[in-house]
Amino acid sequence: MPDATPAGRALLREFTLDPADNERLANLCGPLDDNLRSVEARLGVEIRRRGSAFRVQGERAAACEALLRDLFRATATEEITPAAVNLALRDHADDAAGTHDAGTHDAGTRDAGTPEAGALDDEPGLRVLRGTIRARGPNQKEYLRRIRRHDLTFGVGPAGTGKTYLAVACAVEALQNDQVRRIVLVRPAVEAGERLGFLPGDLSQKVDPYLRPMYDALYEMLGFDRVAKLIERNVIEVAPLAFMRGRSLNDSFIILDESQNTTVEQMKMFLTRIGFGSRAVVTGDPTQTDLPPGRASGLRHALEVLRGVTGVAVQYFEARDVVRHPLVQRIVQAYEAREPREGES
Protein backbone atom coordinates (compact mmCIF):
# COMPACT_ATOMS: atom_id res chain seq x y z
CA MET A 1 0.00 0.00 0.00
CA PRO A 2 1.49 3.40 -1.02
CA ASP A 3 2.71 5.68 1.74
CA ALA A 4 0.23 8.58 2.01
CA THR A 5 2.35 10.65 4.40
CA PRO A 6 4.09 13.85 3.16
CA ALA A 7 7.43 12.04 3.29
CA GLY A 8 5.99 9.17 1.26
CA ARG A 9 4.59 11.55 -1.35
CA ALA A 10 7.99 13.24 -1.62
CA LEU A 11 9.58 9.89 -2.52
CA LEU A 12 7.04 9.14 -5.27
CA ARG A 13 6.03 11.43 -8.12
CA GLU A 14 3.46 10.57 -10.80
CA PHE A 15 2.95 13.00 -13.67
CA THR A 16 2.08 13.25 -17.36
CA LEU A 17 4.01 15.10 -20.04
CA ASP A 18 1.77 16.95 -22.51
CA PRO A 19 1.29 16.93 -25.41
CA ALA A 20 1.47 13.14 -25.75
CA ASP A 21 3.71 13.29 -28.83
CA ASN A 22 5.44 9.95 -29.42
CA GLU A 23 8.25 11.51 -31.44
CA ARG A 24 9.06 14.01 -28.69
CA LEU A 25 8.82 11.32 -26.02
CA ALA A 26 11.23 9.11 -27.96
CA ASN A 27 13.59 12.10 -28.25
CA LEU A 28 13.38 12.62 -24.48
CA CYS A 29 13.99 8.99 -23.55
CA GLY A 30 16.76 8.36 -26.08
CA PRO A 31 17.66 5.08 -27.82
CA LEU A 32 16.71 2.14 -25.59
CA ASP A 33 15.79 4.71 -22.89
CA ASP A 34 19.47 5.58 -22.43
CA ASN A 35 18.66 9.15 -21.39
CA LEU A 36 16.32 7.92 -18.65
CA ARG A 37 18.93 5.44 -17.44
CA SER A 38 21.47 8.27 -17.16
CA VAL A 39 19.04 10.34 -15.09
CA GLU A 40 18.31 7.34 -12.85
CA ALA A 41 22.01 6.72 -12.24
CA ARG A 42 22.84 10.35 -11.47
CA LEU A 43 19.84 11.11 -9.26
CA GLY A 44 19.49 7.70 -7.61
CA VAL A 45 15.84 7.29 -8.62
CA GLU A 46 13.73 4.70 -10.43
CA ILE A 47 11.77 5.83 -13.48
CA ARG A 48 8.79 3.96 -14.96
CA ARG A 49 7.02 5.15 -18.11
CA ARG A 50 3.85 4.18 -19.92
CA GLY A 51 3.26 6.44 -22.89
CA SER A 52 3.41 10.00 -21.61
CA ALA A 53 2.71 8.97 -17.98
CA PHE A 54 5.74 8.83 -15.71
CA ARG A 55 6.26 7.38 -12.24
CA VAL A 56 9.44 8.34 -10.39
CA GLN A 57 10.47 6.86 -7.04
CA GLY A 58 13.37 7.92 -4.84
CA GLU A 59 14.56 10.65 -2.50
CA ARG A 60 15.16 13.03 -5.43
CA ALA A 61 11.91 12.24 -7.26
CA ALA A 62 10.80 15.90 -7.25
CA ALA A 63 14.11 17.02 -8.78
CA CYS A 64 13.80 14.28 -11.39
CA GLU A 65 10.30 15.44 -12.34
CA ALA A 66 11.50 19.04 -12.77
CA LEU A 67 14.43 17.85 -14.90
CA LEU A 68 12.26 15.66 -17.16
CA ARG A 69 9.75 18.49 -17.66
CA ASP A 70 12.56 20.86 -18.68
CA LEU A 71 14.02 18.30 -21.08
CA PHE A 72 10.59 17.57 -22.57
CA ARG A 73 10.04 21.26 -23.26
CA ALA A 74 13.38 21.30 -25.06
CA THR A 75 12.32 18.41 -27.33
CA ALA A 76 10.14 20.85 -29.26
CA THR A 77 13.21 22.52 -30.78
CA GLU A 78 16.26 20.29 -30.25
CA GLU A 79 17.54 16.74 -30.07
CA ILE A 80 18.13 15.46 -26.54
CA THR A 81 21.61 13.94 -26.70
CA PRO A 82 23.52 12.35 -23.78
CA ALA A 83 25.56 15.57 -23.58
CA ALA A 84 22.35 17.63 -23.30
CA VAL A 85 21.12 15.36 -20.49
CA ASN A 86 24.40 15.72 -18.60
CA LEU A 87 24.34 19.49 -19.06
CA ALA A 88 20.79 19.65 -17.71
CA LEU A 89 21.76 17.48 -14.74
CA ARG A 90 24.66 19.79 -14.00
CA ASP A 91 22.45 22.90 -14.22
CA HIS A 92 19.90 21.39 -11.83
CA ALA A 93 22.71 20.38 -9.45
CA ASP A 94 24.03 23.96 -9.51
CA ASP A 95 20.55 25.28 -8.67
CA ALA A 96 20.35 22.96 -5.68
CA ALA A 97 23.88 23.72 -4.49
CA GLY A 98 22.74 26.78 -2.53
CA THR A 99 20.78 24.54 -0.17
CA HIS A 100 23.50 21.92 0.18
CA ASP A 101 26.67 23.66 1.31
CA ALA A 102 28.05 20.79 3.35
CA GLY A 103 30.20 18.28 1.52
CA THR A 104 30.71 20.29 -1.67
CA HIS A 105 33.29 22.83 -0.52
CA ASP A 106 35.59 20.51 1.38
CA ALA A 107 38.60 20.62 -0.93
CA GLY A 108 41.74 21.24 1.01
CA THR A 109 40.23 20.86 4.48
CA ARG A 110 42.49 18.35 6.16
CA ASP A 111 40.53 17.89 9.37
CA ALA A 112 37.26 17.31 7.52
CA GLY A 113 38.62 13.96 6.40
CA THR A 114 38.10 12.43 9.82
CA PRO A 115 34.40 11.84 10.48
CA GLU A 116 32.85 11.45 13.89
CA ALA A 117 33.09 8.00 15.37
CA GLY A 118 30.29 5.80 14.09
CA ALA A 119 29.01 8.42 11.64
CA LEU A 120 29.79 6.23 8.63
CA ASP A 121 29.11 2.79 10.05
CA ASP A 122 26.10 2.43 7.74
CA GLU A 123 28.06 3.30 4.58
CA PRO A 124 27.49 0.31 2.25
CA GLY A 125 30.38 -1.72 0.90
CA LEU A 126 31.41 -1.83 -2.75
CA ARG A 127 29.83 -4.72 -4.62
CA VAL A 128 32.05 -6.09 -7.37
CA LEU A 129 31.83 -9.28 -9.41
CA ARG A 130 33.84 -11.32 -6.93
CA GLY A 131 32.28 -10.10 -3.69
CA THR A 132 31.89 -7.04 -1.50
CA ILE A 133 34.76 -4.72 -0.60
CA ARG A 134 34.45 -2.81 2.66
CA ALA A 135 36.43 0.14 3.94
CA ARG A 136 38.72 -0.26 6.93
CA GLY A 137 38.68 2.62 9.34
CA PRO A 138 36.99 6.04 9.30
CA ASN A 139 39.27 7.64 6.70
CA GLN A 140 38.67 4.92 4.13
CA LYS A 141 34.92 5.15 4.76
CA GLU A 142 35.01 8.90 4.29
CA TYR A 143 37.08 8.43 1.14
CA LEU A 144 34.41 6.18 -0.37
CA ARG A 145 31.67 8.60 0.62
CA ARG A 146 33.45 11.49 -1.07
CA ILE A 147 34.12 9.54 -4.27
CA ARG A 148 30.43 8.68 -4.48
CA ARG A 149 29.30 12.28 -3.94
CA HIS A 150 31.86 14.34 -5.89
CA ASP A 151 32.91 14.59 -9.51
CA LEU A 152 36.58 14.96 -8.52
CA THR A 153 38.20 13.43 -5.44
CA PHE A 154 41.83 13.54 -4.33
CA GLY A 155 43.18 10.69 -2.18
CA VAL A 156 46.43 11.86 -0.57
CA GLY A 157 48.64 9.83 1.74
CA PRO A 158 51.34 7.19 2.11
CA ALA A 159 51.52 3.88 0.27
CA GLY A 160 49.44 1.03 1.62
CA THR A 161 46.41 3.09 2.69
CA GLY A 162 44.15 1.69 -0.04
CA LYS A 163 43.87 4.87 -2.11
CA THR A 164 44.22 3.22 -5.51
CA TYR A 165 42.54 -0.07 -4.61
CA LEU A 166 39.36 1.59 -3.32
CA ALA A 167 39.27 3.98 -6.27
CA VAL A 168 39.41 1.03 -8.69
CA ALA A 169 36.68 -0.71 -6.67
CA CYS A 170 34.45 2.37 -6.98
CA ALA A 171 35.10 2.42 -10.72
CA VAL A 172 34.19 -1.25 -11.10
CA GLU A 173 31.00 -0.78 -9.09
CA ALA A 174 30.00 2.26 -11.18
CA LEU A 175 30.59 0.29 -14.39
CA GLN A 176 28.55 -2.68 -13.18
CA ASN A 177 25.68 -0.36 -12.19
CA ASP A 178 25.74 1.38 -15.60
CA GLN A 179 26.63 4.70 -13.98
CA VAL A 180 29.54 5.02 -16.43
CA ARG A 181 30.32 3.43 -19.78
CA ARG A 182 34.05 2.94 -19.36
CA ILE A 183 36.95 2.99 -16.91
CA VAL A 184 40.13 4.88 -17.74
CA LEU A 185 43.17 4.18 -15.58
CA VAL A 186 46.06 6.62 -15.98
CA ARG A 187 49.54 6.83 -14.54
CA PRO A 188 52.61 8.92 -15.41
CA ALA A 189 55.58 6.82 -16.54
CA VAL A 190 57.98 9.30 -14.99
CA GLU A 191 60.19 6.58 -13.51
CA ALA A 192 61.32 5.98 -17.10
CA GLY A 193 61.67 9.69 -17.66
CA GLU A 194 58.68 9.22 -20.01
CA ARG A 195 61.32 8.44 -22.64
CA LEU A 196 59.52 5.24 -23.48
CA GLY A 197 61.21 4.94 -26.85
CA PHE A 198 64.39 3.86 -25.07
CA LEU A 199 62.68 0.91 -23.36
CA PRO A 200 62.53 -2.52 -25.06
CA GLY A 201 59.32 -3.99 -26.49
CA ASP A 202 56.10 -2.58 -27.93
CA LEU A 203 54.12 0.22 -26.28
CA SER A 204 52.14 -2.16 -24.05
CA GLN A 205 55.32 -3.82 -22.77
CA LYS A 206 56.86 -0.42 -22.07
CA VAL A 207 53.89 1.02 -20.18
CA ASP A 208 52.33 -1.98 -18.38
CA PRO A 209 54.98 -2.31 -15.62
CA TYR A 210 54.11 1.18 -14.37
CA LEU A 211 50.38 0.36 -14.34
CA ARG A 212 50.68 -3.01 -12.61
CA PRO A 213 49.01 -1.99 -9.28
CA MET A 214 45.82 -1.04 -11.12
CA TYR A 215 45.88 -4.24 -13.19
CA ASP A 216 46.26 -6.28 -9.99
CA ALA A 217 43.22 -4.60 -8.43
CA LEU A 218 41.13 -5.23 -11.56
CA TYR A 219 42.15 -8.90 -11.72
CA GLU A 220 41.20 -9.40 -8.07
CA MET A 221 37.76 -7.81 -8.51
CA LEU A 222 36.75 -9.08 -11.96
CA GLY A 223 39.03 -12.01 -12.82
CA PHE A 224 41.63 -12.31 -15.58
CA ASP A 225 39.28 -13.36 -18.38
CA ARG A 226 36.71 -10.63 -17.83
CA VAL A 227 39.37 -7.91 -17.53
CA ALA A 228 40.96 -9.09 -20.78
CA LYS A 229 37.60 -8.97 -22.58
CA LEU A 230 36.77 -5.50 -21.25
CA ILE A 231 40.19 -4.18 -22.28
CA GLU A 232 39.75 -5.73 -25.73
CA ARG A 233 36.37 -3.96 -26.10
CA ASN A 234 37.96 -0.71 -24.83
CA VAL A 235 35.53 -0.61 -21.89
CA ILE A 236 38.61 -0.55 -19.65
CA GLU A 237 41.53 1.53 -20.88
CA VAL A 238 44.88 1.56 -19.13
CA ALA A 239 47.15 4.26 -20.51
CA PRO A 240 50.08 6.57 -19.72
CA LEU A 241 49.27 10.15 -18.88
CA ALA A 242 50.54 11.42 -22.24
CA PHE A 243 47.63 9.60 -23.96
CA MET A 244 45.11 11.93 -22.28
CA ARG A 245 46.20 15.00 -24.22
CA GLY A 246 43.50 16.44 -26.50
CA ARG A 247 40.74 14.10 -25.27
CA SER A 248 37.41 14.72 -23.55
CA LEU A 249 36.14 11.71 -21.61
CA ASN A 250 32.35 11.53 -21.18
CA ASP A 251 30.50 8.93 -19.06
CA SER A 252 33.81 7.62 -17.74
CA PHE A 253 35.36 6.82 -14.38
CA ILE A 254 38.92 8.15 -14.58
CA ILE A 255 41.68 7.36 -12.08
CA LEU A 256 45.07 9.07 -12.05
CA ASP A 257 47.49 7.11 -9.88
CA GLU A 258 50.89 8.30 -8.57
CA SER A 259 49.83 11.86 -9.35
CA GLN A 260 52.70 13.32 -7.31
CA ASN A 261 54.85 12.56 -10.37
CA THR A 262 52.88 14.86 -12.67
CA THR A 263 54.07 18.35 -13.49
CA VAL A 264 51.79 21.34 -12.98
CA GLU A 265 51.06 21.42 -16.73
CA GLN A 266 50.29 17.70 -16.88
CA MET A 267 47.92 17.89 -13.92
CA LYS A 268 46.00 20.78 -15.46
CA MET A 269 45.81 18.88 -18.74
CA PHE A 270 44.46 15.77 -17.00
CA LEU A 271 41.85 17.61 -14.91
CA THR A 272 40.44 19.33 -17.99
CA ARG A 273 39.81 15.94 -19.66
CA ILE A 274 36.79 15.32 -17.39
CA GLY A 275 33.64 15.29 -19.54
CA PHE A 276 29.90 15.09 -18.96
CA GLY A 277 28.76 12.24 -16.73
CA SER A 278 32.32 11.45 -15.65
CA ARG A 279 33.98 11.12 -12.28
CA ALA A 280 37.69 11.35 -11.55
CA VAL A 281 39.85 10.20 -8.64
CA VAL A 282 43.42 11.42 -8.25
CA THR A 283 45.70 9.53 -5.86
CA GLY A 284 49.24 10.23 -4.73
CA ASP A 285 51.80 10.73 -1.99
CA PRO A 286 53.45 14.19 -2.14
CA THR A 287 56.42 12.90 -0.12
CA GLN A 288 57.47 10.40 -2.82
CA THR A 289 58.09 12.36 -6.01
CA ASP A 290 60.37 11.19 -8.83
CA LEU A 291 60.32 14.48 -10.73
CA PRO A 292 63.56 16.09 -11.92
CA PRO A 293 65.04 18.67 -9.51
CA GLY A 294 63.33 22.04 -9.75
CA ARG A 295 60.04 20.69 -11.16
CA ALA A 296 56.98 21.35 -8.98
CA SER A 297 54.58 18.49 -8.30
CA GLY A 298 51.23 18.85 -10.04
CA LEU A 299 49.52 17.21 -7.06
CA ARG A 300 50.80 19.75 -4.54
CA HIS A 301 49.92 22.61 -6.88
CA ALA A 302 46.39 21.29 -7.55
CA LEU A 303 45.64 20.88 -3.84
CA GLU A 304 46.43 24.57 -3.36
CA VAL A 305 44.69 25.89 -6.47
CA LEU A 306 41.49 23.86 -6.07
CA ARG A 307 40.99 24.55 -2.37
CA GLY A 308 37.34 25.53 -1.89
CA VAL A 309 36.23 24.71 -5.47
CA THR A 310 32.70 23.27 -5.57
CA GLY A 311 32.54 19.62 -6.60
CA VAL A 312 36.11 18.85 -5.49
CA ALA A 313 36.88 16.77 -2.38
CA VAL A 314 40.17 15.87 -0.71
CA GLN A 315 40.73 12.92 1.61
CA TYR A 316 44.00 12.74 3.54
CA PHE A 317 45.41 9.47 4.88
CA GLU A 318 47.99 8.96 7.61
CA ALA A 319 50.34 6.24 8.81
CA ARG A 320 47.62 4.75 11.02
CA ASP A 321 45.56 4.06 7.86
CA VAL A 322 48.20 1.73 6.36
CA VAL A 323 46.65 -1.73 5.88
CA ARG A 324 49.80 -3.61 4.87
CA HIS A 325 52.28 -5.44 7.13
CA PRO A 326 52.49 -3.79 10.59
CA LEU A 327 56.16 -3.09 9.92
CA VAL A 328 55.18 -0.90 6.95
CA GLN A 329 53.02 1.20 9.26
CA ARG A 330 55.92 1.66 11.68
CA ILE A 331 58.27 2.59 8.81
CA VAL A 332 55.87 5.26 7.56
CA GLN A 333 55.48 6.64 11.08
CA ALA A 334 59.27 6.81 11.49
CA TYR A 335 59.68 8.77 8.25
CA GLU A 336 56.80 11.12 9.16
CA ALA A 337 58.43 11.84 12.52
CA ARG A 338 61.80 12.48 10.87
CA GLU A 339 60.63 14.85 8.10
CA PRO A 340 59.56 17.81 10.31
CA ARG A 341 62.95 17.78 12.09
CA GLU A 342 64.82 17.78 8.77
CA GLY A 343 62.71 20.70 7.59
CA GLU A 344 63.69 22.74 10.67
CA SER A 345 67.45 22.15 10.26
Secondary structure, 3 states (H helix, E strand, C coil): CCCCCHHHHHHEEEEECCCCCHHHHHHHHCHHHHHHHHHHHHHCCEEEEECCEEEEECCCHHHHHHHHHHHHHHCCCCCCCHHHHHHHHHHHHHHHHCCCCCCCCCCCCCHHHCCCCCCCCCCCCEEECCEEECCCCHHHHHHHHHHHHCCEEEEECCCCCCHHHHHHHHHHHHHHCCCCCEEEEEECCHHHCCCHHHCCCCHHHHHHHHHHHHHHHHHHHHCHHHHHHHHHCCCEEEEEHHHHCCCCECCEEEEECCHHHCCHHHHHHHHCCECCCCEEEEEECCCCCCCCCCCCCHHHHHHHHCCCCCCEEEEECCHHHCCCCHHHHHHHHHHHHHHHHHHHC
